[in-house]
């Protein structure tokens, strides 16, 4: 994420050539995809404990609220 933020900072300065901007953008897209992959893997592993009315505890998939 820090690498992606650095790319954004550099691009926002406007002092980067078009060619370098495109290269940085491509690299940034790669970082975004890597982050998405890691988030998807983590989401698949996260389970939330749910206590049922009878006191039993069961696991269910975690679905974040957005």
C-alpha positions as CSV (number, residue, x, y, z in Angstrom):
1,X,0.0,0.0,0.0
2,X,2.9,2.4,0.8
3,X,4.3,1.8,-2.7
4,X,1.0,2.6,-4.2
5,X,0.7,5.8,-2.2
6,X,4.1,6.8,-3.3
7,X,3.2,6.4,-6.9
8,X,0.1,8.5,-6.5
9,X,2.1,11.2,-4.8
10,X,4.6,11.3,-7.7
11,X,1.9,11.3,-10.3
12,X,0.1,14.1,-8.5
13,X,3.1,16.4,-8.6
14,X,2.7,16.7,-12.4
15,X,6.5,16.7,-12.8
16,X,6.6,13.2,-14.3
17,X,6.9,12.6,-18.0
18,X,4.1,10.9,-19.9
19,X,6.2,7.8,-20.4
20,X,7.2,7.6,-16.7
21,X,3.6,8.3,-15.7
22,X,2.4,5.4,-17.8
23,X,5.0,3.1,-16.3
24,X,4.1,4.2,-12.8
25,X,0.4,3.7,-13.5
26,X,1.1,0.2,-14.8
27,X,3.1,-0.6,-11.7
28,X,0.4,0.9,-9.5
29,X,-2.3,-1.3,-11.2
30,X,-0.1,-4.3,-10.3
31,X,0.1,-3.2,-6.7
32,X,-3.7,-2.7,-6.6
33,X,-4.2,-6.2,-7.9
34,X,-1.8,-7.6,-5.4
35,X,-3.7,-5.8,-2.6
36,X,-7.0,-7.1,-3.8
37,X,-5.7,-10.6,-4.0
38,X,-4.4,-10.5,-0.4
39,X,-7.7,-9.0,0.8
40,X,-9.7,-11.7,-0.9
41,X,-7.5,-14.4,0.7
42,X,-7.9,-12.8,4.1
43,X,-11.7,-12.5,3.6
44,X,-11.9,-16.2,2.8
45,X,-10.1,-17.0,6.1
46,X,-12.0,-14.7,8.4
47,X,-14.9,-16.3,10.2
48,X,-17.2,-14.7,12.7
49,X,-18.5,-16.4,15.7
50,X,-22.3,-16.3,16.0
51,X,-24.0,-17.2,19.2
52,X,-27.3,-18.8,18.6
53,X,-30.4,-18.4,20.8
54,X,-29.8,-21.8,22.4
55,X,-26.3,-20.8,23.4
56,X,-24.5,-22.8,20.8
57,X,-21.7,-21.1,19.0
58,X,-21.2,-21.7,15.3
59,X,-19.1,-20.2,12.6
60,X,-20.2,-18.3,9.5
61,X,-18.6,-16.5,6.7
62,X,-17.6,-12.9,7.4
63,X,-19.4,-10.3,5.3
64,X,-18.2,-6.8,5.9
65,X,-20.7,-4.0,5.8
66,X,-19.8,-1.2,3.4
